[in-house]
Amino acid sequence: MALNSGILTDKGGERCMKTKMSEFDWAAWVFVTVGALNWGLVGAFKMDLVQIIFSTSPMLMKLVYILIGLSGLYWLYKILIAKK
């Protein structure tokens, strides 16, 4: 993708929509990214980063996992259904 006069274009020259994300979208995106990185670490090294960081507070750890799951569902909805 290239930025051309404020419009994003892909390699074929087709225009792509440039949108701003709200604070809620950013927060959800951060949780989805943390979840993806955490699962990558679990799969590759059997290291649960969320558990390591929040091991002193099981309730906080559970809350983070719930927020990660809800954020994933939100982005799935946003990508598949809301863009139609």
N, CA, C and O atoms as a GROMACS GRO file, in nm:
protein
  336
    1MET      N    1   0.083  -0.117   0.000
    1MET     CA    2   0.000   0.000   0.000
    1MET      C    3   0.088   0.124   0.000
    1MET      O    4   0.194   0.127   0.062
    2ALA      N    5   0.042   0.224  -0.068
    2ALA     CA    6   0.114   0.350  -0.074
    2ALA      C    7   0.018   0.463  -0.044
    2ALA      O    8  -0.100   0.457  -0.078
    3LEU      N    9   0.070   0.568   0.019
    3LEU     CA   10  -0.010   0.686   0.048
    3LEU      C   11   0.008   0.784  -0.067
    3LEU      O   12   0.118   0.831  -0.093
    4ASN      N   13  -0.100   0.813  -0.136
    4ASN     CA   14  -0.095   0.900  -0.252
    4ASN      C   15  -0.198   1.009  -0.235
    4ASN      O   16  -0.318   0.983  -0.247
    5SER      N   17  -0.155   1.131  -0.206
    5SER     CA   18  -0.245   1.246  -0.186
    5SER      C   19  -0.348   1.218  -0.078
    5SER      O   20  -0.464   1.257  -0.092
    6GLY      N   21  -0.308   1.151   0.029
    6GLY     CA   22  -0.400   1.124   0.139
    6GLY      C   23  -0.488   1.003   0.117
    6GLY      O   24  -0.571   0.971   0.203
    7ILE      N   25  -0.474   0.934   0.003
    7ILE     CA   26  -0.556   0.816  -0.027
    7ILE      C   27  -0.464   0.695  -0.030
    7ILE      O   28  -0.362   0.696  -0.098
    8LEU      N   29  -0.500   0.592   0.041
    8LEU     CA   30  -0.422   0.469   0.039
    8LEU      C   31  -0.454   0.390  -0.087
    8LEU      O   32  -0.570   0.374  -0.123
    9THR      N   33  -0.350   0.343  -0.154
    9THR     CA   34  -0.369   0.259  -0.271
    9THR      C   35  -0.289   0.132  -0.255
    9THR      O   36  -0.183   0.133  -0.191
   10ASP      N   37  -0.339   0.022  -0.312
   10ASP     CA   38  -0.263  -0.103  -0.307
   10ASP      C   39  -0.175  -0.111  -0.431
   10ASP      O   40  -0.169  -0.016  -0.509
   11LYS      N   41  -0.106  -0.224  -0.450
   11LYS     CA   42  -0.013  -0.239  -0.561
   11LYS      C   43  -0.079  -0.225  -0.697
   11LYS      O   44  -0.016  -0.180  -0.792
   12GLY      N   45  -0.205  -0.263  -0.706
   12GLY     CA   46  -0.278  -0.252  -0.832
   12GLY      C   47  -0.332  -0.113  -0.858
   12GLY      O   48  -0.392  -0.089  -0.962
   13GLY      N   49  -0.311  -0.021  -0.766
   13GLY     CA   50  -0.358   0.115  -0.783
   13GLY      C   51  -0.501   0.137  -0.737
   13GLY      O   52  -0.553   0.248  -0.748
   14GLU      N   53  -0.565   0.032  -0.684
   14GLU     CA   54  -0.702   0.048  -0.636
   14GLU      C   55  -0.702   0.122  -0.503
   14GLU      O   56  -0.613   0.106  -0.419
   15ARG      N   57  -0.804   0.203  -0.486
   15ARG     CA   58  -0.814   0.281  -0.363
   15ARG      C   59  -0.860   0.194  -0.247
   15ARG      O   60  -0.945   0.107  -0.263
   16CYS      N   61  -0.801   0.218  -0.132
   16CYS     CA   62  -0.840   0.150  -0.009
   16CYS      C   63  -0.898   0.254   0.086
   16CYS      O   64  -0.856   0.370   0.086
   17MET      N   65  -0.995   0.213   0.164
   17MET     CA   66  -1.057   0.305   0.257
   17MET      C   67  -0.968   0.328   0.378
   17MET      O   68  -0.921   0.233   0.441
   18LYS      N   69  -0.944   0.455   0.409
   18LYS     CA   70  -0.864   0.491   0.526
   18LYS      C   71  -0.960   0.537   0.634
   18LYS      O   72  -1.030   0.637   0.616
   19THR      N   73  -0.964   0.465   0.746
   19THR     CA   74  -1.057   0.500   0.852
   19THR      C   75  -0.981   0.525   0.981
   19THR      O   76  -0.873   0.470   1.003
   20LYS      N   77  -1.040   0.609   1.065
   20LYS     CA   78  -0.984   0.633   1.197
   20LYS      C   79  -1.048   0.537   1.295
   20LYS      O   80  -1.167   0.509   1.287
   21MET      N   81  -0.968   0.488   1.387
   21MET     CA   82  -1.022   0.399   1.490
   21MET      C   83  -1.052   0.481   1.615
   21MET      O   84  -0.976   0.571   1.651
   22SER      N   85  -1.163   0.449   1.680
   22SER     CA   86  -1.198   0.514   1.805
   22SER      C   87  -1.109   0.460   1.917
   22SER      O   88  -1.034   0.365   1.898
   23GLU      N   89  -1.120   0.522   2.033
   23GLU     CA   90  -1.043   0.474   2.149
   23GLU      C   91  -1.084   0.331   2.185
   23GLU      O   92  -1.000   0.250   2.224
   24PHE      N   93  -1.214   0.303   2.172
   24PHE     CA   94  -1.262   0.168   2.200
   24PHE      C   95  -1.203   0.067   2.103
   24PHE      O   96  -1.162  -0.042   2.142
   25ASP      N   97  -1.198   0.105   1.974
   25ASP     CA   98  -1.138   0.017   1.873
   25ASP      C   99  -0.992  -0.010   1.904
   25ASP      O  100  -0.945  -0.123   1.894
   26TRP      N  101  -0.918   0.095   1.943
   26TRP     CA  102  -0.776   0.079   1.977
   26TRP      C  103  -0.758  -0.014   2.096
   26TRP      O  104  -0.671  -0.101   2.095
   27ALA      N  105  -0.840   0.006   2.200
   27ALA     CA  106  -0.829  -0.079   2.318
   27ALA      C  107  -0.857  -0.225   2.282
   27ALA      O  108  -0.786  -0.315   2.325
   28ALA      N  109  -0.962  -0.246   2.202
   28ALA     CA  110  -0.995  -0.383   2.159
   28ALA      C  111  -0.881  -0.441   2.075
   28ALA      O  112  -0.847  -0.558   2.089
   29TRP      N  113  -0.823  -0.358   1.988
   29TRP     CA  114  -0.713  -0.405   1.903
   29TRP      C  115  -0.591  -0.444   1.987
   29TRP      O  116  -0.524  -0.542   1.956
   30VAL      N  117  -0.563  -0.367   2.092
   30VAL     CA  118  -0.450  -0.398   2.181
   30VAL      C  119  -0.474  -0.533   2.250
   30VAL      O  120  -0.383  -0.616   2.257
   31PHE      N  121  -0.597  -0.556   2.300
   31PHE     CA  122  -0.627  -0.683   2.365
   31PHE      C  123  -0.617  -0.800   2.268
   31PHE      O  124  -0.568  -0.907   2.304
   32VAL      N  125  -0.664  -0.781   2.145
   32VAL     CA  126  -0.654  -0.888   2.044
   32VAL      C  127  -0.507  -0.918   2.014
   32VAL      O  128  -0.469  -1.034   2.001
   33THR      N  129  -0.426  -0.814   2.003
   33THR     CA  130  -0.283  -0.833   1.975
   33THR      C  131  -0.214  -0.903   2.092
   33THR      O  132  -0.133  -0.993   2.071
   34VAL      N  133  -0.245  -0.861   2.214
   34VAL     CA  134  -0.187  -0.927   2.332
   34VAL      C  135  -0.227  -1.074   2.335
   34VAL      O  136  -0.145  -1.161   2.364
   35GLY      N  137  -0.354  -1.102   2.305
   35GLY     CA  138  -0.400  -1.241   2.302
   35GLY      C  139  -0.330  -1.324   2.197
   35GLY      O  140  -0.292  -1.439   2.221
   36ALA      N  141  -0.312  -1.265   2.078
   36ALA     CA  142  -0.243  -1.338   1.971
   36ALA      C  143  -0.097  -1.365   2.008
   36ALA      O  144  -0.047  -1.476   1.987
   37LEU      N  145  -0.030  -1.265   2.061
   37LEU     CA  146   0.109  -1.286   2.102
   37LEU      C  147   0.118  -1.388   2.216
   37LEU      O  148   0.210  -1.470   2.218
   38ASN      N  149   0.024  -1.382   2.309
   38ASN     CA  150   0.024  -1.477   2.419
   38ASN      C  151   0.007  -1.620   2.369
   38ASN      O  152   0.078  -1.710   2.412
   39TRP      N  153  -0.088  -1.641   2.277
   39TRP     CA  154  -0.109  -1.776   2.223
   39TRP      C  155   0.012  -1.823   2.142
   39TRP      O  156   0.045  -1.942   2.141
   40GLY      N  157   0.077  -1.730   2.074
   40GLY     CA  158   0.200  -1.766   2.002
   40GLY      C  159   0.309  -1.813   2.098
   40GLY      O  160   0.378  -1.910   2.071
   41LEU      N  161   0.323  -1.743   2.210
   41LEU     CA  162   0.421  -1.782   2.310
   41LEU      C  163   0.384  -1.915   2.376
   41LEU      O  164   0.472  -1.998   2.404
   42VAL      N  165   0.255  -1.935   2.401
   42VAL     CA  166   0.211  -2.062   2.460
   42VAL      C  167   0.242  -2.177   2.364
   42VAL      O  168   0.292  -2.282   2.406
   43GLY      N  169   0.211  -2.157   2.237
   43GLY     CA  170   0.234  -2.263   2.139
   43GLY      C  171   0.382  -2.292   2.115
   43GLY      O  172   0.421  -2.408   2.101
   44ALA      N  173   0.463  -2.188   2.109
   44ALA     CA  174   0.604  -2.206   2.077
   44ALA      C  175   0.689  -2.245   2.198
   44ALA      O  176   0.778  -2.330   2.188
   45PHE      N  177   0.661  -2.182   2.312
   45PHE     CA  178   0.751  -2.200   2.427
   45PHE      C  179   0.680  -2.246   2.555
   45PHE      O  180   0.744  -2.258   2.660
   46LYS      N  181   0.550  -2.273   2.547
   46LYS     CA  182   0.471  -2.309   2.665
   46LYS      C  183   0.487  -2.203   2.775
   46LYS      O  184   0.500  -2.236   2.893
   47MET      N  185   0.486  -2.075   2.733
   47MET     CA  186   0.502  -1.964   2.826
   47MET      C  187   0.378  -1.875   2.815
   47MET      O  188   0.355  -1.813   2.711
   48ASP      N  189   0.300  -1.868   2.921
   48ASP     CA  190   0.179  -1.788   2.925
   48ASP      C  191   0.214  -1.652   2.984
   48ASP      O  192   0.225  -1.638   3.106
   49LEU      N  193   0.231  -1.552   2.899
   49LEU     CA  194   0.276  -1.420   2.942
   49LEU      C  195   0.174  -1.352   3.033
   49LEU      O  196   0.212  -1.287   3.130
   50VAL      N  197   0.045  -1.367   3.003
   50VAL     CA  198  -0.058  -1.307   3.088
   50VAL      C  199  -0.051  -1.367   3.228
   50VAL      O  200  -0.064  -1.294   3.327
   51GLN      N  201  -0.032  -1.496   3.237
   51GLN     CA  202  -0.021  -1.560   3.368
   51GLN      C  203   0.104  -1.513   3.442
   51GLN      O  204   0.100  -1.492   3.563
   52ILE      N  205   0.214  -1.496   3.370
   52ILE     CA  206   0.337  -1.449   3.434
   52ILE      C  207   0.319  -1.308   3.489
   52ILE      O  208   0.361  -1.280   3.601
   53ILE      N  209   0.256  -1.220   3.412
   53ILE     CA  210   0.239  -1.080   3.454
   53ILE      C  211   0.138  -1.068   3.568
   53ILE      O  212   0.162  -0.994   3.664
   54PHE      N  213   0.027  -1.138   3.558
   54PHE     CA  214  -0.082  -1.122   3.654
   54PHE      C  215  -0.098  -1.240   3.750
   54PHE      O  216  -0.207  -1.262   3.802
   55SER      N  217   0.006  -1.316   3.773
   55SER     CA  218  -0.005  -1.436   3.857
   55SER      C  219  -0.038  -1.403   4.003
   55SER      O  220  -0.091  -1.488   4.074
   56THR      N  221  -0.007  -1.281   4.047
   56THR     CA  222  -0.036  -1.244   4.185
   56THR      C  223  -0.184  -1.212   4.205
   56THR      O  224  -0.232  -1.208   4.318
   57SER      N  225  -0.257  -1.188   4.096
   57SER     CA  226  -0.398  -1.154   4.107
   57SER      C  227  -0.480  -1.240   4.010
   57SER      O  228  -0.497  -1.202   3.894
   58PRO      N  229  -0.530  -1.354   4.057
   58PRO     CA  230  -0.607  -1.442   3.969
   58PRO      C  231  -0.731  -1.375   3.909
   58PRO      O  232  -0.767  -1.404   3.795
   59MET      N  233  -0.794  -1.287   3.983
   59MET     CA  234  -0.913  -1.217   3.931
   59MET      C  235  -0.876  -1.123   3.817
   59MET      O  236  -0.949  -1.113   3.718
   60LEU      N  237  -0.763  -1.053   3.831
   60LEU     CA  238  -0.717  -0.963   3.724
   60LEU      C  239  -0.677  -1.043   3.601
   60LEU      O  240  -0.704  -1.001   3.488
   61MET      N  241  -0.614  -1.157   3.622
   61MET     CA  242  -0.577  -1.245   3.511
   61MET      C  243  -0.702  -1.293   3.438
   61MET      O  244  -0.705  -1.295   3.315
   62LYS      N  245  -0.803  -1.332   3.513
   62LYS     CA  246  -0.928  -1.376   3.452
   62LYS      C  247  -0.995  -1.262   3.375
   62LYS      O  248  -1.050  -1.284   3.267
   63LEU      N  249  -0.990  -1.141   3.430
   63LEU     CA  250  -1.047  -1.025   3.363
   63LEU      C  251  -0.977  -0.997   3.230
   63LEU      O  252  -1.042  -0.966   3.130
   64VAL      N  253  -0.845  -1.009   3.229
   64VAL     CA  254  -0.769  -0.987   3.105
   64VAL      C  255  -0.809  -1.090   3.000
   64VAL      O  256  -0.828  -1.055   2.884
   65TYR      N  257  -0.820  -1.216   3.040
   65TYR     CA  258  -0.862  -1.320   2.944
   65TYR      C  259  -1.003  -1.292   2.891
   65TYR      O  260  -1.029  -1.313   2.773
   66ILE      N  261  -1.093  -1.247   2.977
   66ILE     CA  262  -1.230  -1.214   2.933
   66ILE      C  263  -1.228  -1.098   2.836
   66ILE      O  264  -1.297  -1.101   2.734
   67LEU      N  265  -1.149  -0.994   2.866
   67LEU     CA  266  -1.139  -0.879   2.776
   67LEU      C  267  -1.078  -0.917   2.642
   67LEU      O  268  -1.119  -0.865   2.539
   68ILE      N  269  -0.981  -1.006   2.644
   68ILE     CA  270  -0.921  -1.053   2.519
   68ILE      C  271  -1.026  -1.126   2.434
   68ILE      O  272  -1.037  -1.102   2.314
   69GLY      N  273  -1.103  -1.214   2.497
   69GLY     CA  274  -1.207  -1.287   2.425
   69GLY      C  275  -1.315  -1.195   2.370
   69GLY      O  276  -1.356  -1.209   2.255
   70LEU      N  277  -1.362  -1.100   2.452
   70LEU     CA  278  -1.464  -1.006   2.406
   70LEU      C  279  -1.411  -0.916   2.294
   70LEU      O  280  -1.485  -0.883   2.201
   71SER      N  281  -1.285  -0.877   2.304
   71SER     CA  282  -1.224  -0.795   2.199
   71SER      C  283  -1.215  -0.871   2.068
   71SER      O  284  -1.239  -0.815   1.961
   72GLY      N  285  -1.182  -0.999   2.077
   72GLY     CA  286  -1.178  -1.082   1.956
   72GLY      C  287  -1.314  -1.093   1.891
   72GLY      O  288  -1.326  -1.084   1.769
   73LEU      N  289  -1.418  -1.113   1.973
   73LEU     CA  290  -1.554  -1.120   1.919
   73LEU      C  291  -1.597  -0.987   1.858
   73LEU      O  292  -1.663  -0.985   1.755
   74TYR      N  293  -1.560  -0.878   1.922
   74TYR     CA  294  -1.592  -0.745   1.870
   74TYR      C  295  -1.530  -0.723   1.733
   74TYR      O  296  -1.598  -0.679   1.640
   75TRP      N  297  -1.400  -0.755   1.719
   75TRP     CA  298  -1.334  -0.734   1.590
   75TRP      C  299  -1.386  -0.831   1.484
   75TRP      O  300  -1.394  -0.795   1.367
   76LEU      N  301  -1.421  -0.951   1.524
   76LEU     CA  302  -1.480  -1.046   1.429
   76LEU      C  303  -1.612  -0.991   1.377
   76LEU      O  304  -1.638  -0.994   1.256
   77TYR      N  305  -1.695  -0.940   1.467
   77TYR     CA  306  -1.822  -0.878   1.427
   77TYR      C  307  -1.795  -0.757   1.336
   77TYR      O  308  -1.858  -0.742   1.231
   78LYS      N  309  -1.703  -0.673   1.377
   78LYS     CA  310  -1.674  -0.551   1.301
   78LYS      C  311  -1.624  -0.581   1.161
   78LYS      O  312  -1.662  -0.513   1.065
   79ILE      N  313  -1.541  -0.681   1.147
   79ILE     CA  314  -1.485  -0.716   1.016
   79ILE      C  315  -1.585  -0.788   0.928
   79ILE      O  316  -1.598  -0.756   0.810
   80LEU      N  317  -1.657  -0.885   0.984
   80LEU     CA  318  -1.745  -0.969   0.903
   80LEU      C  319  -1.884  -0.912   0.880
   80LEU      O  320  -1.939  -0.926   0.770
   81ILE      N  321  -1.942  -0.848   0.980
   81ILE     CA  322  -2.082  -0.809   0.970
   81ILE      C  323  -2.099  -0.659   0.950
   81ILE      O  324  -2.177  -0.617   0.864
   82ALA      N  325  -2.030  -0.579   1.027
   82ALA     CA  326  -2.052  -0.434   1.023
   82ALA      C  327  -2.004  -0.371   0.894
   82ALA      O  328  -2.052  -0.263   0.860
   83LYS      N  329  -1.914  -0.431   0.821
   83LYS     CA  330  -1.859  -0.373   0.697
   83LYS      C  331  -1.943  -0.404   0.574
   83LYS      O  332  -1.911  -0.357   0.465
   84LYS      N  333  -2.050  -0.482   0.589
   84LYS     CA  334  -2.133  -0.518   0.472
   84LYS      C  335  -2.220  -0.405   0.429
   84LYS      O  336  -2.295  -0.418   0.332
   0.00000   0.00000   0.00000
